[in-house]
Amino acid sequence: MSLAVVFPGQGSQSVGMQNDLAEAFPVIQETYAEASAVLGFDLWQLITVGSEEELKQTAITQPALLTAGVAAWRAWLSQGGPKPELMAGHSLGEYSALVCAGVIEFSTAVMVVRKRGEFMQSAVPAGEGAMAAILNLDSASIAGLCEQVDQLGVVQIANYNSPVQTVIAGTSAAVERVGQLAIEAGAKRVVPLPVSAPFHCELMAPAAQEMAKLLADVTFNSPQIAVLNNVDVATESDPEAIKGAL
C-alpha cells in the first residue's frame, strides 16, 4: 500500500491543538522547545494557554503550524511509522513537508516561516484583508463574482481546494461582498477563514519579493522523500527548483 503525508496550512490552527499528542509522545514538546529557542518565546505555552486571536496572527500561526507538523511527523517516526512515497502541504504546509523530507533544517525553517508571516502581515495590515472558503459553487462562477465587485477592492481566487471548495482572498469589503453574492448564486456555505491577512492574491506581491530575497541565502538539500509542490503540482529533485516553486 502506498502512503502519502499531507501537512495543513493556515486556518487549521487552534489553541490546545496537540495537547493529547504531547501526553503520549515526549517528542512533541521537545520539538516545540527547539522552535521556541529560535523564536525567542515559549511557543508551546502560546498554543496551549494563549488566545485564538493571538494564534491567528500569521507571524505566530506559521511557525506554530510548521512546528505542529514536524512534531507529529517525529511522533510518527518514533512509533516506527512507515516512510511515505510522497509528501505535500497546503500552502505553509509545504514548508513542513520540506523539513520532514530533509530539504530544509527545522531551525532554519522556523526562522523562514516567521519572516514569511511578518512579510505577509506587512503587505496588508491586520483587519484590512480577509479570506473565505466557498462551498458548492463552481470556481468559474466564483471568478465571475470576483470580477463583479472589483470596484470594492482586490478579490481573487486564492486556492482551488477541491471541486466543491474554493477559497477567495482580498480586501475585507470585497471578500464579504463576493461571499454574499455566492450565497445568492447557490453556494451552500461561505466560511470566513481565521487568518490575519489575505494570502495567495496580488496583495501579497511585496511579501513574495521579500521571500525571494530571504530564500536566496537559505540552503536547500535534495529531498529524501518526494514533495508535491503547490504551484504546478509537480515533484522536483533539484534544490533550486524546489526553492523557486515556493
C-alpha positions as CSV (number, residue, x, y, z in Angstrom):
1,M,0.0,0.0,0.0
2,S,1.3,3.4,-0.9
3,L,1.3,6.2,1.7
4,A,1.2,10.0,1.3
5,V,1.5,12.6,4.1
6,V,-0.2,16.0,3.7
7,F,0.5,18.8,6.1
8,P,-2.1,21.5,6.9
9,G,-1.9,25.3,6.2
10,Q,-3.1,28.4,8.0
11,G,-6.7,28.3,9.2
12,S,-6.3,24.9,10.7
13,Q,-4.7,26.1,13.9
14,S,-6.4,26.0,17.3
15,V,-5.4,26.6,20.9
16,G,-4.6,23.2,22.5
17,M,-4.2,21.5,19.1
18,Q,-1.6,19.0,20.2
19,N,-2.3,18.6,23.9
20,D,-3.4,15.0,23.6
21,L,-0.4,14.0,21.5
22,A,2.0,15.7,23.9
23,E,0.7,13.5,26.7
24,A,1.6,10.4,24.7
25,F,4.8,11.5,22.9
26,P,7.6,13.4,24.6
27,V,9.0,14.4,21.2
28,I,6.0,16.8,20.8
29,Q,7.1,19.2,23.5
30,E,10.8,18.6,22.6
31,T,10.1,19.9,19.1
32,Y,8.3,22.9,20.4
33,A,11.3,23.7,22.6
34,E,13.5,23.7,19.6
35,A,11.2,26.1,17.8
36,S,11.0,28.3,20.9
37,A,14.8,28.6,21.1
38,V,14.7,30.1,17.6
39,L,11.7,32.3,18.1
40,G,12.7,33.7,21.5
41,F,9.4,33.0,23.2
42,D,7.6,29.9,24.5
43,L,5.6,28.6,21.6
44,W,4.2,25.6,23.5
45,Q,2.8,27.9,26.1
46,L,1.2,30.1,23.5
47,I,-0.6,27.3,21.7
48,T,-1.8,25.7,25.0
49,V,-2.9,28.7,27.0
50,G,-2.8,31.6,24.6
51,S,-5.7,33.2,22.8
52,E,-7.2,32.2,19.4
53,E,-6.8,35.9,18.4
54,E,-3.0,35.8,19.1
55,L,-2.6,32.4,17.4
56,K,-4.2,33.5,14.2
57,Q,-1.7,36.3,13.7
58,T,0.2,35.0,10.7
59,A,3.7,35.6,12.2
60,I,2.6,33.3,15.0
61,T,0.4,30.9,13.0
62,Q,3.1,30.0,10.5
63,P,5.9,28.8,13.0
64,A,3.2,27.2,15.1
65,L,1.8,25.0,12.3
66,L,5.2,24.2,11.0
67,T,6.2,23.0,14.4
68,A,3.0,21.1,14.8
69,G,3.6,19.3,11.6
70,V,7.2,18.4,12.3
71,A,6.3,17.3,15.8
72,A,3.6,15.0,14.6
73,W,5.9,13.6,12.0
74,R,8.6,12.9,14.6
75,A,6.0,11.2,16.8
76,W,5.0,9.0,13.8
77,L,8.6,8.0,13.2
78,S,9.1,7.3,16.9
79,Q,6.5,4.6,16.6
80,G,8.1,3.0,13.6
81,G,5.6,4.5,11.1
82,P,6.5,3.6,7.5
83,K,8.1,6.0,5.2
84,P,5.6,7.6,2.7
85,E,6.0,7.6,-1.0
86,L,5.0,11.3,-1.2
87,M,4.6,14.4,0.9
88,A,2.7,17.6,0.3
89,G,1.4,20.6,2.2
90,H,-1.3,23.1,1.9
91,S,0.5,26.5,1.4
92,L,2.5,26.9,4.7
93,G,2.3,23.1,5.0
94,E,4.7,22.8,2.1
95,Y,7.4,24.0,4.4
96,S,6.5,21.3,6.9
97,A,6.8,18.8,4.1
98,L,10.1,20.1,3.0
99,V,11.5,19.9,6.6
100,C,10.3,16.3,7.0
101,A,11.6,15.3,3.6
102,G,15.1,16.6,4.6
103,V,15.2,19.6,2.3
104,I,15.4,22.3,5.0
105,E,16.7,22.2,8.5
106,F,13.9,22.6,11.1
107,S,15.5,25.5,12.9
108,T,16.1,27.3,9.6
109,A,12.5,26.7,8.5
110,V,11.2,28.2,11.8
111,M,13.1,31.4,11.1
112,V,12.0,31.4,7.4
113,V,8.3,31.0,8.1
114,R,8.4,33.5,11.0
115,K,9.7,36.0,8.5
116,R,7.2,34.8,5.9
117,G,4.5,35.7,8.3
118,E,6.0,39.1,9.0
119,F,6.3,39.9,5.3
120,M,2.7,38.9,4.7
121,Q,1.3,40.9,7.5
122,S,3.4,44.0,6.5
123,A,1.9,43.7,3.0
124,V,-1.7,44.1,4.3
125,P,-2.3,45.4,7.8
126,A,-4.4,43.2,10.1
127,G,-8.1,43.8,9.6
128,E,-7.8,45.2,6.0
129,G,-7.8,41.8,4.3
130,A,-9.7,38.6,4.5
131,M,-10.2,35.1,3.1
132,A,-13.2,32.9,2.8
133,A,-14.0,29.3,1.6
134,I,-17.0,29.0,-0.7
135,L,-18.7,25.6,-0.7
136,N,-20.6,24.0,-3.6
137,L,-20.3,26.7,-6.2
138,D,-18.1,26.2,-9.3
139,S,-14.9,28.1,-9.5
140,A,-15.8,29.7,-12.8
141,S,-18.9,31.3,-11.2
142,I,-16.8,32.5,-8.3
143,A,-14.2,34.1,-10.6
144,G,-17.1,35.9,-12.3
145,L,-18.4,37.2,-8.9
146,C,-14.9,38.5,-8.1
147,E,-14.8,40.5,-11.3
148,Q,-18.3,42.0,-10.5
149,V,-17.1,43.5,-7.2
150,D,-13.6,44.7,-8.2
151,Q,-14.7,48.3,-7.5
152,L,-14.7,47.4,-3.8
153,G,-11.1,46.3,-3.9
154,V,-9.0,43.3,-4.8
155,V,-10.6,39.9,-4.5
156,Q,-9.4,36.8,-6.3
157,I,-9.5,33.0,-6.1
158,A,-6.6,32.0,-3.8
159,N,-7.0,28.2,-3.5
160,Y,-8.7,25.5,-5.5
161,N,-9.1,23.2,-2.6
162,S,-11.5,20.7,-4.3
163,P,-14.2,20.6,-6.9
164,V,-16.6,21.8,-4.2
165,Q,-14.5,24.2,-2.2
166,T,-12.8,27.3,-3.5
167,V,-11.1,29.9,-1.3
168,I,-11.1,33.7,-2.1
169,A,-8.8,36.4,-0.8
170,G,-8.6,40.1,-1.0
171,T,-9.7,43.3,0.8
172,S,-12.2,42.7,3.5
173,A,-15.2,44.5,1.9
174,A,-14.7,42.8,-1.5
175,V,-14.4,39.3,0.1
176,E,-17.5,39.9,2.2
177,R,-19.5,41.0,-0.9
178,V,-18.4,38.0,-3.0
179,G,-19.5,35.8,-0.2
180,Q,-22.9,37.4,-0.2
181,L,-23.3,37.0,-3.9
182,A,-22.1,33.4,-3.8
183,I,-24.9,32.5,-1.4
184,E,-27.4,34.2,-3.7
185,A,-25.9,32.2,-6.6
186,G,-26.5,28.9,-4.9
187,A,-23.4,28.3,-2.8
188,K,-24.1,26.0,0.2
189,R,-22.0,27.9,2.6
190,V,-19.3,30.7,2.9
191,V,-16.8,30.2,5.7
192,P,-14.6,33.1,6.7
193,L,-11.1,31.8,7.5
194,P,-9.3,32.6,10.8
195,V,-6.3,34.3,9.3
196,S,-4.9,37.8,9.7
197,A,-4.0,38.5,6.0
198,P,-5.3,37.8,2.5
199,F,-2.9,35.1,1.3
200,H,-2.3,34.0,-2.3
201,C,-3.6,37.1,-4.0
202,E,-1.9,40.1,-5.7
203,L,-1.9,42.0,-2.4
204,M,0.9,39.6,-1.3
205,A,3.3,40.7,-4.1
206,P,5.5,42.7,-1.8
207,A,5.8,39.7,0.5
208,A,6.7,37.5,-2.4
209,Q,9.6,39.8,-3.3
210,E,10.9,39.8,0.2
211,M,10.7,36.0,0.4
212,A,12.7,35.6,-2.8
213,K,15.5,37.7,-1.2
214,L,15.4,35.7,2.0
215,L,15.3,32.2,0.4
216,A,18.3,33.1,-1.8
217,D,20.6,32.7,1.2
218,V,18.9,29.5,2.6
219,T,20.4,26.1,1.9
220,F,18.1,23.5,0.4
221,N,19.0,19.9,0.1
222,S,17.8,17.2,-2.3
223,P,14.6,15.6,-0.9
224,Q,14.8,12.2,0.8
225,I,11.0,11.8,0.1
226,A,9.3,13.3,-3.0
227,V,7.4,16.5,-2.2
228,L,4.5,17.6,-4.4
229,N,4.5,21.4,-4.7
230,N,1.6,23.8,-4.7
231,V,2.5,25.9,-7.7
232,D,2.3,23.3,-10.5
233,V,1.5,20.1,-8.7
234,A,4.9,18.6,-9.5
235,T,7.8,17.0,-7.7
236,E,11.3,18.4,-8.0
237,S,14.6,16.8,-7.1
238,D,16.8,19.9,-7.7
239,P,17.1,22.1,-4.6
240,E,17.0,25.3,-6.6
241,A,13.9,24.2,-8.4
242,I,12.2,23.4,-5.1
243,K,13.1,26.8,-3.8
244,G,11.8,28.5,-6.9
245,A,8.4,26.8,-6.5
246,L,7.9,28.4,-3.1
